[in-house]
Amino acid sequence: MSGIPKQFPAENTTKFSQCLMYDVNHQMINVSEMDVAGLEALNRVPCKNGWDYGDEDVGNSIISEWNLVCGRDFASTLALVLFGCSGLAGNYIFGHVQDGLGRKPAYFIYLLIQCVFGIATSLAPNFYIWVLLRMGVGFTVPAILGTPYVLAIELVGPKDRTTVTILINIAYSLSLVSLAVVVWAVRSWRWMALATSLPFTALFLTWFLLPESPRWLLAQGKSAQAEAVLRKIARVNGAVFPHGSISAGQQEKAAQSKWGIRHLFQNPNLRWKTLIVTFLWFTNTSVYVGLSYYSPTLGGDEYLNFFLAGAVELPTYLFLWPAMERLGRRWTLCISMVVGGASCLATALVQNNYSITLALYCVGKMGISSSFVVLPLMASELYPTVVRGLGMSLSSVVGMLGPIFIPLVNYLGSDIIILPLIIMGTMLMVGGVCSLLLPETLNAHLPQTLEDAERTKLDFCACCVPPQREPVQSSSVV
């Protein structure tokens, strides 16, 4: 007989507890000679002699350094939930910051906060301080990604928006692959925190390279600054900026309004677009983050799983680039979500086969990665400039509810490994259908005002007949 209690005794199965021990003096009692009835009569208590993590894990993770196991195993999940909550608050605040102060200063404010808290994380003396510092990092996520994206989209014309979006996401996918290599090579979590935070300080050097968004300047009535930016862009491109392109009267009119979230729901057409985009953002964020967190639980080499989770995103751009230009944003978004959802649901049929489950997981990751490329682009093309930052922020804020509850779903799936995949697959399938309600935005001018946003209607018959769409007429000069 073993001196360790059985955790889940079953016929022909022996699984010993990793957290409990018999409350006996082993020097006085020979547990190995006791019968089953005698063992069951002994009291069980938490382990008194610590835990064995293996030579490679000791001190290299917060789990092993602070013993977040057994009765404290929920602590790591709680840390992820609080990380998501801080991002929820940060996204709401920074939506007002980027529409109030501008895209450029807002981005560098986020960058400063993230660098300070990221570096400080490596010095955390205990778990509670570590959680607080991680919440500081999470406060800028995903705002630090969304604001440069909005700036990039507002700096280019309709024909270049797909190219810009693809290039941004290629860079993001390469960063995930690089992160997998860093995590594999730098096993100590403290050094890992430094390795993933210190490089960001170099981005402050780009202050002199980044211009402010001329669209934002235009919407704020700052026509002189907008014209200066546009003239510089024209000079770099070898073009001539036409005189009289900016109407000062129009800018003064735009600047007279105090824009707020209520303007997203003021008109019925924009209201429905906001609700649908926000629901899709919640679905995409939940599943994307959920699959990223889920990769280590698949079994096998967790470092390889995480590497594949990032690497599988790269091939998607080979077909995603032409798909967005030929099929349009709406159908590409729908197909990506449906394929990803179907792959996640299919794991229920092969849950005992690691290789096939991993393959379906990779297909699901490709699908959600594709939809997460299309959705922000489509959202930026639907929201008018005067409330684009607020609209993207609102959708992102609701989307950040996903990273709050998804860790709980994955935690519940520790016993039923396919449960999180079934939940995420169902969400993607529903979202894919809803995406067909949105109007197509391919090659359309960015709407500048609320009136512009009302001109492109929802398309409730998108799956039946091709949409009869006219390009949005905008007062923008970019």
VOMI-978424 format. One line per field, with one value per residue (C-alpha): residue in one letter; residue number from 1; x, y, z. Coordinates in steps of 0.1 Angstrom, whole numbers, plus 2048, in hexadecimal, padded with zeros to 3 digits. Last residue first. Example, Ala and Ser with C-alpha at 12.3 -4.5 7.8 and 13.67 -1.06 7.14 Angstrom:
REM residues 2
aa s,a
i 2,1
east 889,87B
north 7F5,7D3
up 847,84E
***
This chain:
REM residues 478
aa v,v,s,s,s,q,v,p,e,r,q,p,p,v,c,c,a,c,f,d,l,k,t,r,e,a,d,e,l,t,q,p,l,h,a,n,l,t,e,p,l,l,l,s,c,v,g,g,v,m,l,m,t,g,m,i,i,l,p,l,i,i,i,d,s,g,l,y,n,v,l,p,i,f,i,p,g,l,m,g,v,v,s,s,l,s,m,g,l,g,r,v,v,t,p,y,l,e,s,a,m,l,p,l,v,v,f,s,s,s,i,g,m,k,g,v,c,y,l,a,l,t,i,s,y,n,n,q,v,l,a,t,a,l,c,s,a,g,g,v,v,m,s,i,c,l,t,w,r,r,g,l,r,e,m,a,p,w,l,f,l,y,t,p,l,e,v,a,g,a,l,f,f,n,l,y,e,d,g,g,l,t,p,s,y,y,s,l,g,v,y,v,s,t,n,t,f,w,l,f,t,v,i,l,t,k,w,r,l,n,p,n,q,f,l,h,r,i,g,w,k,s,q,a,a,k,e,q,q,g,a,s,i,s,g,h,p,f,v,a,g,n,v,r,a,i,k,r,l,v,a,e,a,q,a,s,k,g,q,a,l,l,w,r,p,s,e,p,l,l,f,w,t,l,f,l,a,t,f,p,l,s,t,a,l,a,m,w,r,w,s,r,v,a,w,v,v,v,a,l,s,v,l,s,l,s,y,a,i,n,i,l,i,t,v,t,t,r,d,k,p,g,v,l,e,i,a,l,v,y,p,t,g,l,i,a,p,v,t,f,g,v,g,m,r,l,l,v,w,i,y,f,n,p,a,l,s,t,a,i,g,f,v,c,q,i,l,l,y,i,f,y,a,p,k,r,g,l,g,d,q,v,h,g,f,i,y,n,g,a,l,g,s,c,g,f,l,v,l,a,l,t,s,a,f,d,r,g,c,v,l,n,w,e,s,i,i,s,n,g,v,d,e,d,g,y,d,w,g,n,k,c,p,v,r,n,l,a,e,l,g,a,v,d,m,e,s,v,n,i,m,q,h,n,v,d,y,m,l,c,q,s,f,k,t,t,n,e,a,p,f,q,k,p,i,g,s,m
i 478,477,476,475,474,473,472,471,470,469,468,467,466,465,464,463,462,461,460,459,458,457,456,455,454,453,452,451,450,449,448,447,446,445,444,443,442,441,440,439,438,437,436,435,434,433,432,431,430,429,428,427,426,425,424,423,422,421,420,419,418,417,416,415,414,413,412,411,410,409,408,407,406,405,404,403,402,401,400,399,398,397,396,395,394,393,392,391,390,389,388,387,386,385,384,383,382,381,380,379,378,377,376,375,374,373,372,371,370,369,368,367,366,365,364,363,362,361,360,359,358,357,356,355,354,353,352,351,350,349,348,347,346,345,344,343,342,341,340,339,338,337,336,335,334,333,332,331,330,329,328,327,326,325,324,323,322,321,320,319,318,317,316,315,314,313,312,311,310,309,308,307,306,305,304,303,302,301,300,299,298,297,296,295,294,293,292,291,290,289,288,287,286,285,284,283,282,281,280,279,278,277,276,275,274,273,272,271,270,269,268,267,266,265,264,263,262,261,260,259,258,257,256,255,254,253,252,251,250,249,248,247,246,245,244,243,242,241,240,239,238,237,236,235,234,233,232,231,230,229,228,227,226,225,224,223,222,221,220,219,218,217,216,215,214,213,212,211,210,209,208,207,206,205,204,203,202,201,200,199,198,197,196,195,194,193,192,191,190,189,188,187,186,185,184,183,182,181,180,179,178,177,176,175,174,173,172,171,170,169,168,167,166,165,164,163,162,161,160,159,158,157,156,155,154,153,152,151,150,149,148,147,146,145,144,143,142,141,140,139,138,137,136,135,134,133,132,131,130,129,128,127,126,125,124,123,122,121,120,119,118,117,116,115,114,113,112,111,110,109,108,107,106,105,104,103,102,101,100,99,98,97,96,95,94,93,92,91,90,89,88,87,86,85,84,83,82,81,80,79,78,77,76,75,74,73,72,71,70,69,68,67,66,65,64,63,62,61,60,59,58,57,56,55,54,53,52,51,50,49,48,47,46,45,44,43,42,41,40,39,38,37,36,35,34,33,32,31,30,29,28,27,26,25,24,23,22,21,20,19,18,17,16,15,14,13,12,11,10,9,8,7,6,5,4,3,2,1
east 7B9,7A5,787,765,758,740,73C,73F,71E,712,6FA,702,704,6E5,6DD,6F8,6F9,6D4,6D4,6ED,6F1,6F1,70E,702,700,725,729,70F,723,741,761,758,776,774,767,780,772,759,73E,720,71C,701,718,72C,710,714,739,732,71B,735,751,73F,737,75B,766,74E,758,77D,779,768,782,799,77E,791,7A6,789,77B,79C,799,777,783,7A0,786,772,788,79A,777,76C,788,772,75A,777,783,761,75F,783,77E,75F,76F,78D,777,760,767,777,758,756,750,773,784,76C,775,79A,796,781,796,7B7,7A4,790,7B0,7BF,79E,7A0,7C5,7C0,7A4,7BA,7D5,7BD,7B1,7D5,7DB,7BC,7C7,7E9,7DC,7C1,7AA,794,78E,768,766,783,76B,75C,77D,781,75E,763,783,773,754,768,77F,761,74E,76B,775,750,74E,770,76E,76F,789,79F,79A,79F,7BF,7D0,7C0,7CD,7F2,7EB,7DE,801,80E,7F4,7FF,820,811,7FE,81A,833,81A,816,83B,841,826,836,81C,7FA,7DF,7DF,7FC,7E8,7C9,7D6,7DA,7BA,7A7,7B8,7AC,78A,781,78F,77D,75B,75E,768,74B,732,741,73F,71B,711,725,716,6F3,6F8,708,6E8,6D1,6E1,6EA,6FB,71F,718,712,736,741,74A,748,73D,74B,76A,757,748,76A,778,75D,763,788,783,7A2,7AB,7AF,7D2,7DB,7F8,811,81F,842,836,84C,83F,81B,81F,82F,813,7F9,809,80A,7E6,7DB,7ED,7DD,7BA,7B9,792,793,786,7A2,7BC,7AE,7AE,7D1,7DD,7FB,81C,834,859,863,853,862,87F,866,864,886,876,861,881,882,860,861,884,87F,860,873,88F,877,864,884,883,892,898,875,863,879,872,84D,84F,85F,842,82A,83E,83D,817,815,82C,816,7F8,805,80F,7ED,7DB,7F1,7EB,7C6,7C5,7D9,7BC,7A7,7C1,7DB,7E2,7C1,7C8,7EB,7DD,7C2,7DB,7F2,7D5,7C9,7E9,7F1,7CC,7CD,7DA,7E5,7D6,7E3,806,7FA,7E5,806,815,7F8,7FA,820,81B,802,819,837,858,850,870,869,847,858,864,841,832,849,849,823,81D,836,827,804,80E,820,801,7EB,804,802,7DC,7D0,7CA,7A4,79C,7BB,7B4,78F,795,7B2,79A,783,7A1,7B2,793,78F,7B5,7B5,799,7AC,7CA,7B3,7A6,7C9,7D4,7B5,7C0,7E2,7D3,7BB,7D6,7D8,7C8,7DD,7F8,804,824,833,853,844,825,837,84D,872,878,878,86B,888,891,86E,851,853,83C,83F,843,822,80B,7E7,7D5,7C3,7B7,7BC,79D,7A2,7C4,7B8,79D,7B6,7CD,7EB,80E,819,80E,828,81F,836,850,835,824,801,7EB,7E9,7F4,7E3,7EC,7F8,7DF,7E5,7D4,7D0,7B8,7AD,78B,78B,79B,79C,7B5,7C5,7D7,7FD,80D,80C,800
north A6A,A89,A80,A8F,A6D,A5E,A3A,A23,A16,9F4,9DC,9BD,99C,987,96B,969,98F,992,9A5,9BF,9DB,9FD,A13,A37,A39,A3A,A58,A6B,A62,A73,A68,A47,A36,A33,A11,9FA,9DC,9E6,9CC,9D2,9BE,9A3,988,98B,97D,95A,959,964,947,92E,93E,93C,918,910,922,90E,8ED,8F5,8FE,8DC,8C8,8C1,8B6,8B5,8D5,8E3,8F6,909,910,91F,934,940,94A,95F,97E,97A,97C,99B,9AC,9AB,9C3,9DB,9D5,9DD,9FD,A06,A01,A17,A31,A34,A35,A4F,A6E,A57,A44,A1F,A07,A06,A03,9E6,9D4,9D7,9CC,9AE,9A2,999,989,975,966,95F,94E,937,92F,927,90F,8FE,8FB,8EC,8D4,8C8,8C6,8B1,89B,895,890,876,871,88F,885,88C,8A9,8B9,8BF,8DD,8F0,8E9,8F4,915,91E,916,92A,948,94A,945,962,97A,973,978,99A,9A8,9A4,984,992,9A9,999,977,982,98A,96E,953,957,969,949,939,94F,947,923,92F,93F,921,90B,91B,918,8F3,8EE,8FE,8E8,8C8,8AD,8B4,8CB,8DF,8F5,903,90E,931,93A,929,93D,95E,959,94B,967,983,977,973,994,9A5,995,9A2,9C4,9C5,9BA,9D4,9F0,9E9,9E9,A0B,A19,A12,A1D,A3F,A4A,A29,A31,A56,A4A,A3F,A64,A80,AA4,AB6,AD7,AC8,AB9,ADB,AEB,AD0,AD5,AFB,AF6,AE2,ACF,AC7,AED,AE8,AC7,AB4,AAB,A88,A79,A62,A72,A94,A89,A7B,A9C,AB0,A9A,A9F,AC5,AC5,AB3,ACB,AE9,AD8,AD2,AD0,AB1,A9B,AA7,AA0,A7D,A78,A86,A6B,A77,A6F,A53,A57,A6F,A5A,A3A,A3B,A32,A10,A07,A04,9E7,9D1,9D2,9C1,99E,996,9A6,990,972,979,977,959,944,92D,944,92E,91F,93F,953,93A,93C,962,962,94E,966,984,976,974,999,9A3,990,9A1,9C4,9BA,9AC,9CB,9E3,9D0,9CF,9F4,9FD,A00,A15,A30,A31,A45,A3D,A17,A1C,A32,A19,9FD,A12,A16,9F2,9E1,9F6,9F6,9CF,9D0,9F0,9E7,9C4,9D0,9E1,9C2,9AF,9C6,9C0,99A,99A,9AE,993,976,982,996,9A3,9AE,9A0,9B1,9D3,9D0,9CA,9E5,A00,9F4,9F1,A13,A24,A13,A1C,A41,A3D,A31,A4D,A67,A5A,A53,A75,A85,A82,A65,A51,A59,A52,A2F,A2D,A2D,A11,9FC,A00,9F4,9D5,9CF,9D0,9B6,99F,99F,999,979,96E,972,95F,942,942,942,925,90C,919,8FB,8E4,8F9,91D,914,938,930,911,921,943,930,928,923,8FD,8F4,8E3,8CD,8BF,8D0,8BB,8CA,8D3,8BC,8C2,8B6,8BF,8A8,886,874,84E,837,832,824,80A,7FF,7FB,7E5,7F2,7E4,801,81A,80D,821,831,840,849,85F,863,87D,86D,884,89B,8B2,89C,881,85F,852,82D,81F,7FB,804,827,83B,860,870,852,85A,857,83F,824,800
up 629,622,637,630,629,610,619,5FA,5ED,5F6,5E6,5FA,5E8,5EE,607,622,625,629,64A,63C,654,644,638,639,65F,664,64E,664,683,673,662,652,645,61F,612,600,613,62E,62A,640,660,664,657,677,68B,67B,682,6A6,6AD,69F,6B2,6D3,6CE,6C7,6E7,6FD,6EC,6EF,714,71B,708,725,73E,75F,75A,746,764,765,740,745,762,74D,733,74B,74E,72C,71C,72F,71C,6FD,70E,713,6EF,6E0,6F5,6EC,6C7,6C9,6DF,6C8,6A9,6B8,6A2,688,680,68B,66E,65E,680,688,668,66E,692,687,66A,67C,699,681,673,695,69F,681,684,6A9,6A0,686,6A0,6B9,69F,699,6BF,6C4,6A7,6B7,6DA,6D2,6F0,6E9,6C5,6C0,6D9,6C6,6AA,6BD,6BC,697,68F,6A2,690,66E,677,684,666,64E,65E,65F,63B,631,642,639,613,5FE,5E6,5FA,61C,60C,5FB,61C,630,619,620,641,651,64D,669,684,687,695,6B4,6C1,6B4,6CC,6E9,6E2,6DE,700,70F,702,702,712,705,726,71B,6FD,711,71A,6F6,6ED,707,6FD,6D9,6E3,6FB,6E6,6C7,6D9,6EB,6CB,6B8,6D3,6D1,6AB,6AC,6C7,6B6,694,6A3,6B3,694,681,69C,6A3,6C6,6D1,6C8,6D1,6F5,6F7,6F6,6DF,6EB,6CC,6C0,6B1,693,68A,68D,676,65C,65C,658,637,630,60C,603,5F6,5E7,5F8,5DD,5DC,5E0,5FB,616,60B,60C,62F,63A,62A,63B,65E,659,64C,66B,682,670,670,695,697,6AC,690,679,694,697,672,670,688,69A,68A,696,68F,6AB,6C6,6B7,6D0,6EB,6DB,6E9,70C,6FF,6FF,725,72A,71C,726,748,750,742,75A,777,769,767,749,730,711,70D,717,6FF,6E3,6E9,6EA,6C8,6BA,6CA,6BD,69A,69D,6A7,68A,672,682,67B,657,650,65E,64A,62A,62F,636,616,5FD,615,61C,637,656,668,667,676,692,69A,69C,6B1,6C9,6CA,6D5,6F3,6FB,6FD,718,72A,74C,748,751,770,778,775,790,7A7,7A2,7A9,7C9,7D4,7CA,7DD,7D9,7B6,7A5,782,783,786,762,756,76C,75F,73B,739,748,731,712,71B,71E,6FD,6EB,6F9,6ED,6C9,6C6,6D2,6F4,6F5,6DD,6E9,70D,70C,6FF,718,735,728,71E,73F,753,73E,73D,763,764,74C,762,780,76E,765,78A,795,77F,78F,7B2,7AB,7B3,7D7,7E8,7D2,7C2,7C2,7D4,7D3,7BF,7AF,7A0,79A,782,780,7A5,7A2,77F,76F,78D,791,7A4,7C4,7DE,803,821,833,817,81F,837,835,854,855,853,82D,833,84C,835,819,82D,840,838,822,83D,856,875,88F,878,85F,878,86A,85A,838,81B,804,7E6,7CA,7D1,7C1,7A3,7A0,786,781,791,79E,7BA,7B2,7CA,7D9,7F9,7FB,813,7F9,800
***
